[in-house]
Amino acid sequence: MQELFYGVLRNLTLLDFWIAQLRPAKIEAEGRDLLRLGLYQVMLLKTSPHAAVFETVQVAPARSRKLVNAVLRRALREEEPLRQAALRQPPHVQWSEPEFLLEKWSRQFGAETALALCHWNNRPAPVYARINRLKISVPDFMERYPAACLLPGEENFVSFSNPIKAIEEGDCYAQDPSTVIACELLDAAPGEMVLDACAAPGGKTACLAEMMTNQGTLIATDRDPARLIRLRENLVRLGVNNTSVLQCDWRDPVSIERTALAESSFDKILLDAPCTNTGVMRRRVDVRWRLRRGDFKRMAAQQLEILRGVARFLRPGGSLVYSTCSLEPEENRNVVERFLKEHGEFRLTNEKESLPFHEHFDGAYAALLSCS
C-alpha cells in the first residue's frame, strides 16, 4: 500500500500525461485517482496486468468501473507507444518534477546532474538507522539484529528492512547518515553546555547526547507543542537523560524570554533550521507538490531570523553549527554569508554538504561558525 501511494505521488505528472493520451475527455477526481493507481502498477511497477486491472476495477465505485476497465485495458494494448510518447516530453513531465525546480537545478548543477537528481528522487528510499550506543554497542546490536547490515564507511549506521523492534527497544533511531553531518561538525563533548535549537523529532538531539555520553547539559527546544511530545518520547526511548526540553520560537522575543535561558551561556549550539527539504525529496514525497518559486527566499528570511535569535546565546569562544536538509544556496551558504556580514564576531571555520548524486545519501548542508 505504501509503495502504491508514494509511487503515484512520485510520478503524478507522468501518469496524468498518460491518462490524457488514453482519455482526452474530462475525468472526475475519483476516477483519475483510480487510473493513476492502475497505470502506476501497469506501466511502472510492472504488476501482473490481470491483477493490476482486476484489483483497480474492484475498488472503483460501480459508476466508474466501466471507464477504469476500458482505459487500463487500452493502456495494456498501447504500452509501448505510451512509453515512446513520454520520452518525447520535457524532463519535468518524464520525472514529475516542478518545471521551475528542474530549471533551477539545471542552472545550479548542470542539466545532466539535475536529471540524475530527478532519478534519485523517484527511487524508493531505503531504511537506514543509527545504532544508539547509549544503550547498545555496535557488535551487540549486530548480534541481536542479524538482518541489519552495516553501511560501508559508516561505523554505526545500518540498512535495515524491518527495524521496528530495534526502534521500539531504543537500540536504534531511523535516520539517514547525512543527518549527522551537523552533529559531527559541532563535536559536542561530555560536560559541555549544548543547545539544540530546532530539535524535534529528536534524531540529532539523541546523537549529540550520545557524543556527550549523557554527561553535561543539553537543552532541546522546538516551537510546536505537538512536536515536543514526540521529541520527549523519542529521548526517553533512546535513554537520553542529560536533556531538558523547552518550547521556544526563536523568531519571537517573548517566547525566547520565557525560556529563561541566559545569553552567552552555551558552549555549542546546533541550529538545524526549517527549510524547503529539497535534499530529502526522495523521502518527503509531498515536497515537490507544495514547493513554490518564492519559498526559497521566504525560508531564507526565516532562517536568518532564527539564526540571529539563537546566536546571542553562544558564549565567546563557542561554536555554532547552522544546518539544513536543503540543496539550495539561498538557504545555505547565502544565509551564512548574510549572517557573517552582520556579526563580525563570528567566522566560518568549516563547511560540509551531502549531495545525493555524489554521496548517495540524502542532501544536507552544515556550516561551523566560531565566535570570538
C-alpha positions as CSV (number, residue, x, y, z in Angstrom):
1,M,0.0,0.0,0.0
2,Q,2.8,2.4,0.9
3,E,4.6,1.6,-2.4
4,L,1.5,2.3,-4.4
5,F,0.7,5.6,-2.5
6,Y,4.2,7.0,-2.8
7,G,4.8,5.7,-6.3
8,V,1.7,7.5,-7.6
9,L,2.8,10.8,-5.9
10,R,6.4,10.5,-7.3
11,N,5.1,10.0,-10.8
12,L,2.0,12.2,-10.8
13,T,2.7,14.4,-13.8
14,L,3.8,11.4,-16.0
15,L,0.7,9.4,-15.0
16,D,-1.6,12.3,-15.9
17,F,0.2,12.7,-19.2
18,W,-0.6,9.0,-20.0
19,I,-4.2,9.5,-18.8
20,A,-4.6,12.4,-21.2
21,Q,-3.3,10.2,-24.1
22,L,-5.8,7.5,-23.2
23,R,-8.8,9.6,-22.3
24,P,-8.8,13.2,-23.6
25,A,-12.2,13.9,-22.1
26,K,-12.6,15.3,-18.6
27,I,-12.4,12.7,-15.8
28,E,-13.8,13.3,-12.3
29,A,-11.3,13.3,-9.5
30,E,-12.1,9.9,-8.1
31,G,-11.8,8.2,-11.5
32,R,-8.5,10.0,-12.1
33,D,-7.1,8.8,-8.9
34,L,-8.1,5.2,-9.7
35,L,-6.5,5.5,-13.1
36,R,-3.3,6.8,-11.6
37,L,-3.2,3.9,-9.3
38,G,-3.8,1.4,-12.0
39,L,-1.4,2.9,-14.5
40,Y,1.4,3.1,-11.9
41,Q,1.1,-0.7,-11.5
42,V,0.8,-1.4,-15.2
43,M,3.4,1.0,-16.6
44,L,5.9,1.4,-13.8
45,L,5.6,-1.2,-11.1
46,K,5.2,-4.0,-13.6
47,T,2.5,-5.7,-11.6
48,S,0.8,-8.6,-13.3
49,P,-1.5,-6.9,-15.9
50,H,-4.5,-9.0,-15.0
51,A,-4.0,-8.4,-11.3
52,A,-3.5,-4.6,-11.7
53,V,-6.6,-4.2,-13.8
54,F,-8.8,-6.5,-11.8
55,E,-7.9,-5.0,-8.4
56,T,-8.2,-1.4,-9.6
57,V,-11.6,-2.1,-11.1
58,Q,-12.7,-3.9,-8.0
59,V,-12.1,-0.9,-5.7
60,A,-13.8,1.5,-8.1
61,P,-17.4,2.6,-7.4
62,A,-19.9,0.9,-9.8
63,R,-20.4,4.1,-11.9
64,S,-16.6,4.3,-12.7
65,R,-15.8,0.6,-13.3
66,K,-16.5,0.6,-17.0
67,L,-14.3,3.6,-17.6
68,V,-11.4,2.4,-15.4
69,N,-11.5,-1.1,-17.1
70,A,-11.6,0.4,-20.6
71,V,-8.7,2.9,-20.0
72,L,-6.5,0.4,-18.3
73,R,-7.0,-2.3,-20.9
74,R,-6.2,0.3,-23.7
75,A,-3.0,1.1,-21.8
76,L,-2.0,-2.6,-21.9
77,R,-2.6,-2.7,-25.7
78,E,-0.7,0.6,-26.3
79,E,2.0,0.3,-23.6
80,E,5.0,0.8,-26.0
81,P,3.5,3.8,-27.9
82,L,2.7,5.4,-24.5
83,R,6.3,4.9,-23.3
84,Q,7.7,6.4,-26.5
85,A,5.3,9.4,-26.3
86,A,6.5,10.0,-22.7
87,L,10.2,10.0,-23.9
88,R,9.3,12.9,-26.2
89,Q,8.0,15.0,-23.4
90,P,10.1,17.6,-21.5
91,P,12.1,16.3,-18.5
92,H,9.7,17.8,-15.9
93,V,6.9,15.6,-17.3
94,Q,9.0,12.4,-17.6
95,W,10.3,12.9,-14.0
96,S,7.2,14.5,-12.5
97,E,9.2,17.4,-11.0
98,P,8.0,21.0,-10.8
99,E,9.3,22.7,-14.0
100,F,10.7,25.7,-12.2
101,L,12.6,23.5,-9.8
102,L,14.2,21.4,-12.6
103,E,15.2,24.6,-14.4
104,K,16.8,25.9,-11.2
105,W,18.7,22.7,-10.6
106,S,19.9,22.7,-14.2
107,R,21.4,26.2,-13.7
108,Q,22.8,25.2,-10.3
109,F,24.3,21.8,-11.0
110,G,24.1,21.4,-14.8
111,A,21.5,19.7,-16.9
112,E,22.9,16.2,-16.7
113,T,23.3,16.3,-12.9
114,A,19.8,17.8,-12.5
115,L,18.4,14.7,-14.3
116,A,20.4,12.4,-12.1
117,L,18.9,14.2,-9.1
118,C,15.4,13.6,-10.5
119,H,16.2,9.9,-11.0
120,W,17.4,9.8,-7.3
121,N,14.2,11.5,-6.1
122,N,12.0,9.0,-7.9
123,R,13.6,5.9,-6.3
124,P,12.1,4.4,-3.1
125,A,14.2,5.4,-0.1
126,P,15.8,2.5,1.8
127,V,15.5,2.4,5.6
128,Y,18.7,3.4,7.4
129,A,19.2,3.5,11.2
130,R,21.8,4.9,13.5
131,I,22.8,2.4,16.3
132,N,22.1,4.0,19.6
133,R,25.4,3.5,21.5
134,L,23.9,4.9,24.7
135,K,22.1,1.6,25.0
136,I,24.0,-1.0,23.0
137,S,27.4,-1.4,21.4
138,V,27.7,-1.9,17.6
139,P,28.9,-5.6,18.0
140,D,26.0,-6.4,20.3
141,F,23.5,-4.7,18.0
142,M,24.7,-6.7,15.0
143,E,24.4,-9.9,17.1
144,R,20.9,-9.1,18.3
145,Y,19.7,-8.0,14.9
146,P,21.4,-10.2,12.3
147,A,19.2,-8.8,9.5
148,A,20.8,-5.4,9.8
149,C,23.8,-4.6,7.6
150,L,26.5,-2.0,8.4
151,L,26.7,0.6,5.7
152,P,30.1,0.8,4.0
153,G,32.3,3.6,5.5
154,E,29.9,4.1,8.4
155,E,30.7,2.8,11.9
156,N,27.2,2.9,13.4
157,F,24.7,3.1,10.6
158,V,22.9,0.1,9.2
159,S,20.5,-0.7,6.4
160,F,17.5,-2.5,7.9
161,S,14.4,-3.7,6.1
162,N,12.4,-4.1,9.2
163,P,13.8,-2.1,12.2
164,I,10.6,-1.8,14.1
165,K,11.6,-4.0,17.1
166,A,15.0,-2.3,17.3
167,I,13.4,1.1,17.2
168,E,10.9,0.3,19.9
169,E,13.6,-1.0,22.2
170,G,15.6,2.2,21.7
171,D,18.5,0.3,20.2
172,C,18.5,2.5,17.1
173,Y,16.9,5.5,15.5
174,A,15.7,5.6,11.9
175,Q,17.7,8.3,10.1
176,D,19.9,8.9,7.1
177,P,23.7,9.2,7.6
178,S,23.6,12.7,6.1
179,T,21.6,13.9,9.1
180,V,24.6,13.6,11.5
181,I,27.0,15.8,9.4
182,A,25.9,18.7,11.5
183,C,26.4,16.8,14.8
184,E,29.9,15.7,13.7
185,L,30.9,19.3,12.8
186,L,29.6,20.6,16.2
187,D,31.6,17.8,18.0
188,A,29.7,18.1,21.3
189,A,31.8,16.7,24.2
190,P,30.9,15.3,27.7
191,G,30.4,18.0,30.3
192,E,29.6,20.9,27.9
193,M,26.5,23.1,27.8
194,V,24.8,22.5,24.4
195,L,21.7,23.8,22.8
196,D,19.8,22.1,20.0
197,A,17.6,25.0,18.9
198,C,15.2,23.2,16.5
199,A,15.3,19.8,17.9
200,A,12.1,17.8,17.1
201,P,11.7,15.0,16.5
202,G,15.0,14.4,18.2
203,G,17.3,12.4,16.0
204,K,20.1,15.0,16.1
205,T,19.5,15.6,19.8
206,A,20.0,11.9,20.6
207,C,23.1,11.9,18.5
208,L,24.5,14.9,20.5
209,A,23.6,13.2,23.8
210,E,25.5,10.1,22.6
211,M,28.5,12.2,21.7
212,M,28.3,13.7,25.2
213,T,27.9,10.2,26.8
214,N,24.9,11.6,28.6
215,Q,27.2,14.0,30.6
216,G,26.9,17.8,30.7
217,T,23.7,19.7,29.9
218,L,21.8,19.5,26.6
219,I,18.8,21.8,26.1
220,A,16.4,20.9,23.3
221,T,13.8,23.3,22.0
222,D,11.1,23.5,19.4
223,R,8.2,25.8,18.9
224,D,5.4,23.3,18.3
225,P,3.9,21.7,21.4
226,A,2.8,18.6,19.5
227,R,6.4,18.0,18.2
228,L,7.7,18.5,21.7
229,I,5.7,15.5,22.8
230,R,7.2,13.3,20.1
231,L,10.7,14.7,21.0
232,R,10.3,13.7,24.6
233,E,9.0,10.3,23.8
234,N,12.0,9.6,21.5
235,L,14.5,10.8,24.0
236,V,13.1,8.6,26.7
237,R,13.0,5.6,24.5
238,L,16.7,6.2,23.4
239,G,17.9,6.5,27.0
240,V,18.8,10.2,26.8
241,N,18.9,11.6,30.4
242,N,21.1,14.8,30.2
243,T,18.5,16.8,28.2
244,S,15.8,19.3,29.1
245,V,13.1,20.0,26.6
246,L,11.7,23.6,26.3
247,Q,9.2,25.2,24.0
248,C,10.7,28.2,22.1
249,D,10.0,30.1,18.9
250,W,13.4,31.7,18.1
251,R,11.7,34.3,16.0
252,D,9.6,35.6,18.9
253,P,11.3,37.6,21.6
254,V,8.6,36.9,24.1
255,S,8.9,33.1,23.6
256,I,12.7,33.4,23.9
257,E,12.3,35.3,27.2
258,R,10.0,32.6,28.6
259,T,12.7,30.0,28.3
260,A,14.7,31.9,31.0
261,L,17.9,30.9,29.2
262,A,20.9,33.1,29.8
263,E,22.7,34.8,26.9
264,S,26.3,33.8,26.2
265,S,25.7,30.6,28.2
266,F,26.2,27.8,25.7
267,D,29.5,26.2,24.7
268,K,27.9,24.9,21.5
269,I,24.7,25.4,19.6
270,L,23.1,23.3,16.8
271,L,20.6,25.1,14.6
272,D,19.1,22.7,12.2
273,A,16.8,25.2,10.6
274,P,13.4,24.7,9.0
275,C,13.9,24.6,5.2
276,T,12.3,23.6,1.9
277,N,13.6,20.0,2.3
278,T,14.9,19.7,-1.3
279,G,17.6,17.4,-0.2
280,V,15.2,14.8,1.1
281,M,12.6,14.7,-1.6
282,R,13.1,11.0,-2.1
283,R,11.7,10.5,1.5
284,R,9.4,13.6,1.6
285,V,7.3,12.8,-1.4
286,D,5.0,15.7,-0.8
287,V,7.7,18.4,-1.2
288,R,7.6,18.6,-4.9
289,W,3.9,19.3,-4.9
290,R,3.9,22.0,-2.2
291,L,7.0,24.0,-3.3
292,R,6.5,27.4,-4.9
293,R,9.1,29.7,-6.6
294,G,9.0,32.2,-3.7
295,D,9.6,29.6,-1.0
296,F,13.4,29.8,-1.2
297,K,13.5,33.5,-0.5
298,R,10.8,33.2,2.2
299,M,12.6,30.4,4.0
300,A,16.0,32.1,3.8
301,A,14.5,35.2,5.6
302,Q,13.1,32.9,8.4
303,Q,16.3,31.0,8.7
304,L,18.3,34.2,9.1
305,E,15.9,35.5,11.7
306,I,16.2,32.3,13.7
307,L,20.0,32.3,13.4
308,R,20.0,35.9,14.8
309,G,17.8,34.9,17.7
310,V,19.9,31.8,18.6
311,A,23.4,33.3,18.1
312,R,23.5,35.6,21.2
313,F,23.2,32.6,23.5
314,L,26.6,31.3,22.4
315,R,29.5,32.2,24.7
316,P,32.7,33.8,23.3
317,G,35.0,31.0,22.1
318,G,32.0,28.7,21.4
319,S,30.8,27.0,18.2
320,L,27.6,27.1,16.4
321,V,26.5,24.9,13.5
322,Y,23.9,26.1,11.1
323,S,22.4,23.2,9.0
324,T,19.5,22.4,6.7
325,C,18.4,19.5,4.5
326,S,18.1,21.8,1.5
327,L,20.2,21.7,-1.6
328,E,19.6,25.4,-2.3
329,P,22.4,28.0,-1.9
330,E,19.7,30.6,-0.9
331,E,19.1,28.6,2.3
332,N,22.6,27.5,2.9
333,R,25.8,29.5,2.1
334,N,23.8,32.7,1.3
335,V,22.2,32.7,4.8
336,V,25.6,32.1,6.4
337,E,27.2,34.9,4.4
338,R,24.5,37.4,5.3
339,F,24.8,36.5,9.0
340,L,28.6,36.9,9.0
341,K,28.3,40.3,7.4
342,E,26.0,41.4,10.3
343,H,28.0,39.7,13.1
344,G,31.8,40.4,12.9
345,E,32.5,38.3,16.0
346,F,31.6,35.1,14.0
347,R,33.7,33.4,11.3
348,L,33.1,30.4,9.1
349,T,35.6,27.7,10.1
350,N,34.3,24.6,8.3
351,E,31.5,23.7,5.9
352,K,30.2,20.3,4.7
353,E,27.4,19.2,2.4
354,S,25.9,15.9,1.2
355,L,24.7,15.8,-2.4
356,P,22.6,12.8,-3.3
357,F,24.3,12.4,-6.7
358,H,27.7,12.3,-5.1
359,E,27.4,10.8,-1.6
360,H,24.4,8.6,-2.5
361,F,22.6,9.7,0.7
362,D,20.1,12.4,1.4
363,G,21.1,16.0,0.8
364,A,22.3,18.1,3.7
365,Y,24.3,21.2,4.4
366,A,26.2,22.3,7.6
367,A,28.4,25.3,8.4
368,L,30.5,25.6,11.6
369,L,30.7,29.1,12.9
370,S,33.1,30.1,15.7
371,C,32.5,33.1,18.0
372,S,35.5,35.2,19.2
